[in-house]
Amino acid sequence: MDVRRLSMVTALMAASLWLPVLDARAETEVDVALVLAVDVSRSMDPDEQELQRQGFIDAFRSPQVHDAIRSGMLGRIIVTYFEWSGVDYQNVIVPWTIIDGPEAAMKFADGLHDNPIGRLRRTSISGAIDFGVKLLDQTGVEPIRRVIDISGDGPNSSGRGVVAARDEAIAKDITINGLPIMLKRPSGFGDMENLDLYYKGCVIGGEGAFLIPVRERQQFADAIRTKIIREIAALPANPLIQTIQADAPVNCFEGDRGVYRWDRN
C-alpha cells in the first residue's frame, strides 16, 4: 500500500470514529431551552388566569409556532411550564419536553390543557427566576440559547431582590424576557404604575431580551404567540420594546423593600 492510499485509509478510519460522537451530540442539542414561568397569584382574576393559560395552549397549537421551531438551526427545542406566586411556590405543570414538530407541540399544549390552574398568595419574581435557573440546569440537553419567560401582573413583593436574581441569571448567559400583564388600573393596593417599565428596567435582561405588555384581554393570545415565536427564532425585538408608552423611571427596589408588601395577593 503506497503512502497516499495509507493516508486516505487512516483519515477515513479516524472520521468513522468521530461519527458516533457527532451523532450522539446532535441528538442532545436544541436551538433553545425555554422556561415558561407563569404568575398565578391571587391578584389575577380567575378569568385572567384562564386567558393566560389558553394563550399558551393556543400558541403551541399554532402553525406559526410550529414553523418557527422547524426553521431553527436544529429544528428542535426543549420547553417546560411552571406556575409561581410567593417565594415558596413554584409548581411544574409540564416538565421538560423536546418539541421537534407539530405532534410534539400539540402534546405539550394538551399537557397544559389537562392540568388545573393554581391560585395562591404573594408575588415573587425573584423566586420564579431562581427556580427557572435551577430548571435550566436539569434539561439533560445542550441548548444553543437558554431563556426564562416571565409573565406577571405586579412587582416583586416576596423573597430576595429581583435585581440580584436577574443579574445572577444573566451572568450564566440566560436571557429573561417579560410579559407584564396590565389589564387593571392600579388601585394603590399592591399594584404598580408603569409595570412595563418595571419589567424593562428590573426584570428582563440578557442577550436579545425583550418584553410585550398586555393591556387588553384580547391581546393575550397574540402577545403570547408572538413572544414565543421571537424566543424560538431569536428575532430582533426592538419593535416590541417600543410598545412601552410611559417615560417615568421606576425604582426596582420598591416592591423588594416592602412598599408593595402590605399583604399583596
C-alpha positions in Angstrom: 0.0 0.0 0.0 1.5 3.3 -1.0 1.8 6.3 1.3 -1.1 8.2 -0.3 -3.5 5.3 0.0 -2.4 4.7 3.5 -3.1 8.3 4.4 -6.6 8.1 2.9 -7.4 4.9 4.8 -6.2 6.4 8.1 -8.3 9.5 7.5 -11.4 7.5 6.8 -10.9 5.4 9.9 -10.5 8.5 12.0 -13.7 10.0 10.6 -15.6 6.9 11.3 -14.6 7.0 14.9 -15.9 10.6 15.2 -19.3 9.9 13.6 -21.0 8.2 16.6 -19.8 11.0 18.8 -21.2 13.7 16.5 -24.5 11.8 16.1 -24.9 11.4 19.8 -24.2 15.1 20.3 -26.7 16.1 17.6 -29.4 14.1 19.5 -28.8 16.2 22.6 -28.6 19.6 21.1 -31.5 22.0 20.8 -31.9 25.5 19.5 -33.3 26.9 22.8 -34.2 25.7 26.3 -37.3 27.7 27.2 -38.7 28.1 30.7 -42.3 29.4 30.7 -42.8 30.9 34.2 -46.4 32.0 34.8 -47.8 34.1 37.6 -50.8 32.6 39.4 -51.0 35.0 42.4 -54.5 36.0 43.6 -54.0 39.5 42.2 -55.0 37.9 38.9 -58.7 37.1 38.4 -59.5 33.5 37.6 -60.7 34.5 34.1 -57.4 36.3 33.5 -55.5 33.2 34.5 -57.7 31.2 32.2 -56.9 33.6 29.3 -53.2 33.4 30.1 -53.2 29.6 30.1 -55.3 29.4 27.0 -52.9 31.8 25.3 -50.0 29.4 25.8 -52.2 26.4 24.7 -53.2 28.2 21.5 -49.6 29.2 20.9 -48.2 25.7 20.9 -51.1 24.6 18.7 -50.3 27.4 16.2 -48.8 26.6 12.8 -46.7 29.8 13.1 -45.0 28.4 16.2 -44.5 25.0 14.5 -42.9 26.8 11.6 -40.6 28.8 13.9 -39.4 25.6 15.6 -38.9 24.0 12.2 -36.9 26.9 10.9 -34.3 26.8 13.7 -30.8 25.7 13.1 -31.6 22.3 14.6 -35.4 22.4 14.3 -35.7 21.2 17.9 -36.4 23.0 21.2 -37.0 21.9 24.8 -39.7 23.6 26.9 -41.1 23.5 30.4 -44.0 25.4 32.0 -44.4 26.2 35.7 -46.6 28.4 37.8 -45.4 30.6 40.5 -46.6 33.0 43.2 -44.8 33.6 46.5 -41.2 32.7 47.1 -42.1 29.2 48.3 -44.5 28.3 45.5 -43.3 27.1 42.1 -45.2 24.2 40.5 -44.1 22.5 37.3 -47.2 21.9 35.2 -45.5 20.3 32.2 -41.9 19.0 32.6 -39.1 19.5 30.1 -40.4 18.3 26.7 -38.5 18.1 23.5 -40.5 19.7 20.7 -39.3 18.8 17.2 -42.5 19.0 15.2 -46.3 19.7 15.3 -47.1 16.5 17.0 -44.8 17.1 20.0 -46.0 20.8 20.2 -49.7 19.6 20.3 -48.8 17.1 23.0 -47.2 19.9 25.1 -50.4 22.0 24.6 -52.5 19.1 25.7 -50.5 18.8 28.9 -51.3 22.4 29.7 -55.0 21.9 28.9 -55.3 18.8 31.1 -53.8 20.4 34.3 -55.7 22.7 36.7 -54.5 26.2 37.4 -53.2 27.1 40.8 -54.1 30.3 42.7 -52.0 31.4 45.7 -50.8 34.4 47.6 -47.8 36.7 47.0 -45.7 37.7 44.0 -42.0 36.6 44.0 -40.5 37.3 40.6 -37.1 36.6 42.1 -38.3 33.2 43.3 -39.5 32.5 39.7 -36.2 33.5 38.2 -34.2 31.4 40.7 -36.4 28.4 40.1 -36.1 28.8 36.3 -32.3 28.9 36.6 -32.4 25.6 38.5 -34.7 24.0 35.9 -32.2 25.1 33.1 -29.5 23.1 34.9 -31.7 20.0 34.6 -32.6 19.8 30.8 -30.2 16.9 30.0 -29.5 18.6 26.6 -27.2 21.2 25.2 -29.1 24.3 24.2 -27.7 27.0 22.0 -29.7 29.5 24.0 -31.3 29.5 27.4 -34.4 31.6 28.1 -36.7 32.3 31.0 -40.1 33.8 30.0 -41.7 35.6 33.0 -45.3 36.7 32.9 -46.9 38.5 35.8 -49.2 41.4 36.9 -47.2 43.1 39.7 -43.7 43.9 41.1 -41.6 41.6 43.2 -43.0 41.6 46.7 -41.8 38.3 48.2 -38.3 36.7 48.5 -35.0 38.3 47.7 -34.4 41.3 45.5 -35.4 40.8 41.9 -32.4 42.7 40.5 -29.9 40.3 42.2 -31.8 37.3 40.9 -31.9 38.7 37.4 -28.2 39.7 37.4 -27.1 36.2 38.6 -29.2 34.6 35.8 -27.7 36.9 33.2 -24.2 36.1 34.4 -24.9 32.5 33.5 -25.8 33.5 29.9 -29.5 33.2 30.5 -31.9 35.6 28.8 -35.0 36.8 30.7 -38.0 38.1 28.7 -41.2 39.5 30.1 -44.9 39.6 29.6 -46.2 42.3 32.1 -50.0 42.0 32.4 -51.6 45.4 32.7 -55.3 44.8 32.4 -56.4 46.7 35.5 -55.9 50.3 36.6 -53.6 50.4 39.6 -55.6 50.6 42.8 -52.8 51.5 45.1 -53.1 48.2 46.9 -50.1 46.2 45.7 -50.3 47.4 42.2 -47.7 49.5 40.2 -48.0 52.2 37.7 -46.0 51.5 34.6 -45.4 47.8 35.2 -44.0 47.6 31.7 -41.1 50.0 32.7 -40.6 48.0 35.9 -40.2 44.8 33.8 -37.9 46.6 31.3 -35.6 48.1 34.0 -35.8 45.5 36.7 -36.8 42.1 35.4 -35.7 41.4 31.8 -32.1 41.1 30.7 -29.5 39.2 28.8 -28.8 38.9 25.1 -31.8 39.9 23.0 -34.1 40.4 26.0 -37.5 41.9 25.3 -41.0 42.3 26.7 -44.5 42.6 25.4 -47.0 44.4 27.6 -50.6 43.1 27.7 -53.1 45.9 28.2 -56.3 44.3 26.8 -57.8 40.9 27.2 -58.0 40.3 23.5 -54.2 40.9 23.3 -53.3 37.8 25.4 -53.3 35.2 22.6 -51.4 37.3 20.0 -48.9 38.6 22.6 -48.0 35.1 23.9 -47.8 33.6 20.4 -45.6 36.5 19.2 -43.3 36.3 22.2 -42.8 32.5 21.9 -42.1 32.8 18.1 -39.5 35.5 18.8 -37.9 33.4 21.6 -37.7 30.4 19.5 -36.4 32.2 16.4 -34.2 34.7 18.3 -35.7 37.6 16.2 -34.9 41.2 16.8 -37.2 42.7 19.4 -36.9 46.5 19.0 -40.5 47.0 17.7 -41.8 45.3 20.9 -39.8 47.4 23.2 -41.3 50.5 21.5 -44.8 49.5 22.7 -43.8 50.8 26.1 -45.6 54.2 26.3 -44.7 55.7 29.7 -41.4 57.5 30.3 -41.4 57.8 34.1 -38.5 55.9 35.7 -39.2 53.2 38.3 -37.4 52.1 41.4 -36.5 48.4 41.2 -36.4 48.1 45.0 -39.9 49.5 45.7 -41.5 46.1 45.9 -38.5 44.4 47.5 -38.3 46.8 50.4 -42.0 46.5 51.3 -43.8 49.4 49.6 -46.0 46.7 47.9 -45.7 44.1 50.6 -48.8 45.3 52.6 -50.4 41.8 52.1 -50.3 41.6 48.4 -52.1 38.6 46.9 
